[in-house]
């Protein structure tokens, strides 16, 4: 699904910038709105410190384009505020994207210059989609890229996405989807669970502990309702006492304890020793509290069984946007390119493939234009773009969210080991333009 009405009060058509419609109005007036054009989404560079990016949000983009209509409510607003003239209002009243879209599958990796999304249509119907497409892809890809680094740092231990209280309420739903795509096991966000089928998890907050007259009463109430396999929050007061009380109340079959504050590494170590001494050898330890990929990596040697991550994942762990742009690269079949310093683009519609060694290790991303010779394909190469929309209709049987999770696992395994480091460095593989 795209943007729900509850989030906007209307459809998706006004989730755009004013200048999209002023460009449209001018193009309609001078007769250029119908010229066949190709727009491409790409990132000139990766965020600082990142070796790869993860494509996420494509499914949301396609749903939002399908819902991109100017109803009476949108048209009345544009008329009342004189954003466009009557001729443009009439054109918008009949708007429906009728072109083609190709792009990287969700869960695919991208690098500087990768043609992540290619939109083909008339100038008028393609230009008005810029802001909608970029707002989704930049947000979701940033979240997925950060989440993939965290999942890698967790080295197989599950991560719970719990950032709903740290971002806009609907951004939280999109962030949960992107994090799940990138390998998180569950989310605390119930709307994400309903909308996307993501498994949800959650027990109690410190408020529940403080509600009761004693920690023991709170634990007992939770165990009575949820059973001994629940997760008890043990750091409201004294962790050592909390663990002792938790095992006394739930017994040695206690499912897990959660530590949400302090220096969680040493605390987890001491907690493991205490749980084992009390006979709760199978009780898991979940840690949370301002964790990011670096903190998770630092905890790899500690007896931690799962992580809860909030703020850092929903804010892209310091890179809240993927830096993608939407640029016109072809008009009437002829390449066009922007030459501005530091904001240059490469003209011409592009295709891309990723080369691999016989071992499966990726070695480079090759990008070529329609005017260039098609690169020779090796047995281990694969093309990266797939059809997404044809003649305005979303292609049937596109990859699912679970497909995207699996694709990303495979793509990350294919990277050279240096490309998985959390330290600064060059992109994991080079981008080669031919």
C-alpha positions as CSV (number, residue, x, y, z in Angstrom):
1,X,0.0,0.0,0.0
2,X,1.0,3.6,-0.5
3,X,0.0,6.5,1.7
4,X,-3.2,5.8,3.6
5,X,-5.9,8.5,3.6
6,X,-5.5,8.8,7.4
7,X,-2.0,10.1,6.8
8,X,-2.8,12.8,4.2
9,X,-6.5,13.6,4.4
10,X,-6.7,12.8,0.6
11,X,-4.9,10.9,-2.1
12,X,-1.3,11.0,-3.1
13,X,-1.4,13.6,-5.9
14,X,-0.4,16.6,-3.7
15,X,2.5,14.8,-2.1
16,X,4.6,16.7,-4.5
17,X,6.4,20.0,-4.9
18,X,4.8,23.1,-6.3
19,X,7.4,23.4,-9.1
20,X,6.3,20.0,-10.6
21,X,3.0,21.6,-11.5
22,X,4.4,24.9,-12.7
23,X,6.7,23.0,-15.0
24,X,3.8,21.0,-16.3
25,X,1.7,24.2,-16.9
26,X,4.5,25.8,-18.9
27,X,5.1,22.6,-20.9
28,X,1.4,22.3,-21.7
29,X,1.3,25.9,-22.8
30,X,4.3,25.7,-25.2
31,X,3.5,22.2,-26.5
32,X,6.4,20.2,-25.0
33,X,4.4,18.3,-22.4
34,X,3.8,15.4,-24.8
35,X,7.5,14.9,-25.8
36,X,8.6,11.4,-25.0
37,X,11.1,11.4,-22.1
38,X,13.1,9.1,-19.9
39,X,13.8,10.0,-16.2
40,X,16.2,8.0,-14.1
41,X,16.6,7.6,-10.3
42,X,20.2,7.2,-9.2
43,X,22.6,8.3,-6.4
44,X,25.7,10.2,-7.3
45,X,27.4,8.8,-4.2
46,X,26.8,6.7,-1.2
47,X,26.4,8.3,2.2
48,X,29.7,8.9,4.0
49,X,31.1,5.6,5.4
50,X,28.8,3.3,3.5
51,X,30.1,0.6,1.1
52,X,26.8,-0.3,-0.5
53,X,23.1,0.8,-0.6
54,X,20.0,-1.3,-0.4
55,X,17.0,-0.7,-2.7
56,X,13.8,-0.5,-0.7
57,X,10.4,1.1,-1.2
58,X,9.8,0.1,-4.8
59,X,6.5,-1.7,-3.9
60,X,5.3,1.4,-2.1
61,X,6.3,3.5,-5.1
62,X,4.2,1.4,-7.5
63,X,1.2,1.5,-5.2
64,X,1.4,5.2,-4.8
65,X,1.7,5.8,-8.5
66,X,-1.3,3.7,-9.1
67,X,-3.2,5.9,-6.6
68,X,-1.8,9.1,-8.1
69,X,-5.0,10.9,-9.1
70,X,-6.3,14.4,-8.9
71,X,-9.7,14.2,-7.4
72,X,-12.1,17.1,-6.9
73,X,-10.5,17.8,-3.5
74,X,-7.0,18.2,-5.0
75,X,-8.3,20.1,-8.0
76,X,-10.3,22.5,-5.8
77,X,-7.2,23.2,-3.7
78,X,-5.1,23.9,-6.8
79,X,-7.7,26.2,-8.2
80,X,-8.3,28.1,-4.9
81,X,-4.6,28.8,-4.5
82,X,-4.0,29.5,-8.2
83,X,-1.1,27.1,-8.5
84,X,-2.0,26.3,-12.1
85,X,-4.4,27.6,-14.8
86,X,-7.6,26.2,-16.0
87,X,-6.0,24.3,-18.9
88,X,-3.6,22.5,-16.5
89,X,-6.5,21.7,-14.1
90,X,-8.4,20.1,-16.9
91,X,-5.3,18.0,-17.9
92,X,-4.8,16.9,-14.3
93,X,-8.4,15.9,-13.9
94,X,-7.7,13.1,-16.4
95,X,-4.2,12.2,-15.2
96,X,-3.2,8.6,-15.0
97,X,0.3,7.4,-15.6
98,X,0.4,5.5,-18.9
99,X,4.1,4.9,-19.4
100,X,6.6,2.2,-18.5
101,X,8.8,1.8,-15.4
102,X,11.8,-0.5,-15.0
103,X,14.1,-0.8,-12.0
104,X,16.2,-2.7,-9.6
105,X,14.2,-5.3,-7.5
106,X,13.7,-4.5,-3.9
107,X,16.4,-6.0,-1.8
108,X,19.0,-5.5,-4.6
109,X,22.2,-3.6,-3.8
110,X,23.0,-0.3,-5.5
111,X,26.1,1.7,-6.0
112,X,27.0,5.2,-7.2
113,X,25.4,5.8,-10.6
114,X,23.2,2.7,-10.5
115,X,20.0,3.3,-12.6
116,X,17.7,2.3,-9.7
117,X,14.5,3.3,-11.4
118,X,13.8,4.3,-15.1
119,X,10.5,6.1,-15.9
120,X,9.5,6.4,-19.5
121,X,6.6,8.5,-20.6
122,X,5.6,11.9,-21.8
123,X,7.3,14.8,-20.0
124,X,4.0,15.9,-18.4
125,X,3.0,12.5,-16.9
126,X,6.5,11.6,-15.8
127,X,7.7,14.9,-14.3
128,X,4.9,15.1,-11.7
129,X,6.0,11.8,-10.2
130,X,9.5,13.1,-9.1
131,X,8.8,14.1,-5.5
132,X,6.6,11.1,-4.7
133,X,9.1,8.6,-6.1
134,X,12.1,10.3,-4.4
135,X,10.4,10.7,-1.0
136,X,9.7,7.0,-0.8
137,X,12.9,5.6,-2.3
138,X,15.2,8.0,-0.4
139,X,13.5,7.2,2.9
140,X,13.1,3.5,2.6
141,X,16.4,2.8,1.0
142,X,18.2,4.8,3.7
143,X,16.4,2.7,6.4
144,X,17.1,-0.6,4.7
145,X,20.8,0.3,4.1
146,X,21.3,1.1,7.8
147,X,19.3,-2.0,8.9
148,X,21.3,-4.3,6.6
149,X,24.5,-3.1,8.3
150,X,22.9,-3.8,11.7
151,X,21.7,-7.2,10.6
152,X,25.2,-8.0,9.4
153,X,26.7,-6.8,12.7
154,X,24.2,-9.0,14.7
155,X,25.7,-12.1,12.9
156,X,22.5,-14.1,12.9
157,X,21.1,-12.9,16.2
158,X,17.5,-11.5,15.7
159,X,16.8,-7.8,15.9
160,X,13.5,-6.3,16.8
161,X,12.6,-3.0,15.1
162,X,11.1,-0.7,17.8
163,X,11.5,2.9,16.5
164,X,7.9,3.9,16.2
165,X,8.1,6.5,18.9
166,X,11.1,8.1,17.3
167,X,9.7,9.2,14.0
168,X,6.5,10.4,12.2
169,X,3.7,7.9,12.8
170,X,3.5,6.8,9.1
171,X,7.2,7.0,8.5
172,X,7.4,4.4,11.3
173,X,5.3,2.0,9.3
174,X,7.5,2.4,6.2
175,X,10.6,2.1,8.4
176,X,9.4,-1.2,9.9
177,X,8.9,-2.5,6.4
178,X,12.3,-1.5,5.2
179,X,14.0,-2.9,8.3
180,X,12.2,-6.2,7.9
181,X,13.3,-6.3,4.3
182,X,16.9,-5.8,5.4
183,X,16.9,-8.7,7.9
184,X,15.2,-7.6,11.1
185,X,13.2,-10.4,12.6
186,X,10.1,-8.5,13.9
187,X,8.7,-5.1,14.6
188,X,6.8,-3.6,17.5
189,X,4.6,-1.6,15.1
190,X,1.2,-3.1,14.8
191,X,0.2,-1.2,11.7
192,X,3.3,-2.6,9.9
193,X,2.2,-6.0,11.0
194,X,-1.3,-5.5,9.6
195,X,-0.3,-3.8,6.4
196,X,2.7,-5.9,5.4
197,X,2.4,-9.1,7.4
198,X,5.5,-8.5,9.4
199,X,5.7,-10.5,12.7
200,X,5.1,-8.2,15.7
201,X,6.5,-8.5,19.2
202,X,6.3,-6.6,22.4
203,X,5.9,-7.0,26.2
204,X,6.0,-4.1,28.6
205,X,7.7,-0.8,29.2
206,X,9.0,0.7,32.5
207,X,5.7,2.4,33.0
208,X,4.1,-1.0,33.7
209,X,6.8,-1.7,36.3
210,X,6.2,1.6,38.0
211,X,2.5,1.1,38.0
212,X,2.8,-1.7,40.5
213,X,3.7,-1.4,44.1
214,X,6.7,-3.7,43.7
215,X,8.7,-5.2,40.9
216,X,7.6,-8.7,41.9
217,X,3.9,-7.7,41.6
218,X,4.6,-6.4,38.1
219,X,6.5,-9.5,37.0
220,X,3.8,-11.8,38.5
221,X,1.0,-9.9,36.6
222,X,2.9,-10.2,33.3
223,X,3.7,-13.9,33.8
224,X,0.2,-14.7,34.8
225,X,-1.1,-13.1,31.6
226,X,1.6,-14.1,29.1
227,X,3.2,-17.2,30.6
228,X,6.7,-18.0,31.7
229,X,8.1,-17.7,28.2
230,X,7.6,-13.9,28.3
231,X,10.4,-11.3,28.4
232,X,10.7,-9.5,31.7
233,X,12.2,-6.0,31.9
234,X,14.8,-6.2,34.7
235,X,16.5,-2.8,34.8
236,X,13.8,-0.5,36.3
237,X,15.5,-0.6,39.7
238,X,18.5,-2.9,40.4
239,X,19.3,-5.4,37.7
240,X,20.8,-8.0,39.9
241,X,17.7,-7.9,42.2
242,X,15.5,-7.8,39.2
243,X,16.9,-10.9,37.7
244,X,16.6,-12.8,41.0
245,X,13.0,-11.7,41.3
246,X,12.2,-12.6,37.7
247,X,13.5,-16.1,38.1
248,X,11.7,-16.6,41.4
249,X,8.4,-15.5,39.8
250,X,8.7,-17.2,36.4
251,X,10.9,-20.1,37.4
252,X,13.8,-21.4,35.4
253,X,11.6,-21.6,32.3
254,X,11.6,-17.8,32.0
255,X,11.8,-17.0,28.3
256,X,14.0,-13.9,28.4
257,X,15.1,-10.8,30.3
258,X,15.5,-7.4,28.7
259,X,18.2,-4.8,29.6
260,X,17.4,-1.4,28.3
261,X,20.0,0.9,29.9
262,X,23.6,1.1,31.1
263,X,26.7,-0.4,29.7
264,X,24.9,-3.4,28.2
265,X,27.9,-5.5,27.4
266,X,29.2,-6.0,31.0
267,X,25.6,-6.1,32.2
268,X,24.8,-8.9,29.8
269,X,27.8,-10.8,30.9
270,X,26.9,-10.5,34.6
271,X,23.3,-11.3,33.8
272,X,24.3,-14.5,32.0
273,X,26.4,-15.7,35.0
274,X,23.5,-14.9,37.4
275,X,20.9,-16.6,35.2
276,X,23.0,-19.7,34.9
277,X,23.7,-19.8,38.6
278,X,19.9,-19.6,39.3
279,X,19.3,-22.6,36.9
280,X,17.8,-20.4,34.1
281,X,20.4,-21.6,31.6
282,X,18.0,-21.3,28.6
283,X,16.7,-17.8,29.5
284,X,17.6,-15.4,26.7
285,X,19.1,-11.9,27.1
286,X,17.6,-9.1,25.0
287,X,19.4,-5.7,25.0
288,X,18.1,-2.4,23.8
289,X,18.8,1.3,24.3
290,X,20.4,3.5,21.7
291,X,21.9,0.7,19.7
292,X,23.3,1.1,16.2
293,X,25.4,-1.1,14.0
294,X,28.7,-0.2,15.7
295,X,27.2,-0.9,19.2
296,X,25.8,-4.2,17.9
297,X,29.2,-5.2,16.4
298,X,30.9,-4.4,19.7
299,X,28.5,-6.7,21.5
300,X,29.2,-9.7,19.2
301,X,31.4,-11.4,21.8
302,X,28.9,-10.8,24.7
303,X,26.2,-13.3,25.7
304,X,23.4,-11.4,24.0
305,X,20.6,-13.3,22.2
306,X,18.7,-10.5,20.6
307,X,18.7,-6.8,20.1
308,X,16.0,-4.1,20.1
309,X,16.8,-1.1,17.9
310,X,14.8,2.1,17.6
311,X,16.1,5.6,17.0
312,X,19.1,4.6,14.9
313,X,17.3,2.5,12.4
314,X,14.3,4.9,11.8
315,X,16.8,7.7,11.2
316,X,19.1,5.7,8.9
317,X,21.8,5.6,11.5
318,X,23.1,9.0,10.6
319,X,22.2,8.9,7.0
320,X,18.4,9.5,6.9
321,X,18.3,9.9,3.1
322,X,19.8,7.8,0.4
323,X,20.7,11.0,-1.7
324,X,18.9,9.7,-4.8
325,X,17.9,12.1,-7.6
326,X,15.4,12.0,-10.4
327,X,16.9,13.3,-13.6
328,X,15.8,13.7,-17.2
329,X,18.2,11.7,-19.4
330,X,16.5,11.4,-22.7
331,X,14.1,13.5,-24.8
332,X,12.7,12.3,-28.1
333,X,15.3,9.4,-28.1
334,X,18.2,11.8,-27.7
335,X,20.4,11.9,-24.6
336,X,20.3,15.0,-22.4
337,X,22.6,15.6,-19.4
338,X,23.0,18.2,-16.7
339,X,26.5,19.7,-16.5
340,X,26.3,21.7,-13.3
341,X,29.4,21.3,-11.0
342,X,28.9,18.6,-8.4
343,X,25.4,17.9,-9.8
344,X,26.2,16.4,-13.1
345,X,24.3,13.6,-14.8
346,X,25.0,11.2,-17.6
347,X,22.7,11.4,-20.6
348,X,20.9,8.5,-22.2
349,X,18.7,5.7,-21.0
350,X,20.8,3.2,-19.1
351,X,20.9,-0.5,-18.4
352,X,23.1,-2.3,-15.8
353,X,24.5,-5.7,-15.0
354,X,26.6,-7.0,-12.2
355,X,29.6,-9.1,-12.9
356,X,30.6,-12.0,-10.7
357,X,33.6,-14.4,-10.5
358,X,32.9,-18.1,-10.9
359,X,32.9,-18.3,-7.1
360,X,29.9,-15.9,-7.0
361,X,31.8,-12.9,-5.7
362,X,30.7,-9.6,-7.3
363,X,33.5,-7.7,-9.0
364,X,31.9,-4.7,-10.7
365,X,28.6,-3.0,-11.8
366,X,28.6,-2.3,-15.5
367,X,26.3,0.5,-16.8
368,X,25.7,1.3,-20.5
369,X,23.4,3.5,-22.5
370,X,21.2,2.7,-25.4
371,X,23.8,4.2,-27.7
372,X,26.6,2.1,-26.3
373,X,27.6,-1.4,-27.4
374,X,25.9,-4.0,-25.2
375,X,28.6,-5.5,-22.9
376,X,29.4,-9.1,-23.4
377,X,27.8,-11.2,-20.7
378,X,29.6,-13.8,-18.8
379,X,28.0,-16.9,-17.3
380,X,27.9,-15.4,-13.8
381,X,26.6,-11.9,-14.8
382,X,23.1,-10.8,-14.3
383,X,21.1,-7.8,-15.5
384,X,19.7,-5.7,-12.7
385,X,16.6,-3.9,-14.0
386,X,13.3,-5.7,-14.3
387,X,10.0,-4.5,-15.8
388,X,7.8,-2.9,-13.1
389,X,5.0,-1.0,-15.0
390,X,3.9,-1.5,-18.6
391,X,1.5,1.0,-20.3
392,X,0.6,2.3,-16.9
393,X,-0.2,-1.1,-15.3
394,X,1.9,-2.7,-12.7
395,X,3.4,-5.9,-13.9
396,X,1.9,-9.1,-12.4
397,X,3.8,-11.4,-10.1
398,X,6.5,-8.9,-9.0
399,X,8.8,-10.1,-6.1
400,X,7.3,-10.0,-2.7
401,X,8.7,-8.6,0.5
402,X,9.9,-12.0,1.5
403,X,11.5,-12.4,-1.9
404,X,13.3,-9.1,-1.3
405,X,14.6,-10.3,2.1
406,X,16.1,-13.4,0.4
407,X,17.5,-11.4,-2.5
408,X,19.3,-9.1,-0.1
409,X,20.8,-12.1,1.8
410,X,22.2,-13.5,-1.4
411,X,23.5,-10.1,-2.6
412,X,25.3,-9.4,0.6
413,X,26.9,-12.9,0.5
414,X,28.2,-12.0,-3.0
415,X,30.1,-8.9,-1.8
416,X,33.9,-9.0,-1.3
417,X,34.4,-9.3,2.5
418,X,36.0,-5.8,2.5
419,X,32.7,-4.4,1.3
420,X,30.9,-5.6,4.5
421,X,33.1,-3.6,6.8
422,X,31.5,-0.9,8.9
423,X,34.6,1.3,8.6
424,X,35.0,4.1,6.0
425,X,36.2,3.0,2.5
426,X,35.4,2.9,-1.2
427,X,32.2,1.2,-2.4
428,X,32.3,-2.5,-2.2
429,X,32.5,-2.9,-6.0
430,X,33.3,-0.2,-8.6
431,X,30.8,1.2,-11.1
432,X,32.0,1.0,-14.7
433,X,30.3,3.1,-17.4
434,X,30.8,1.9,-21.0
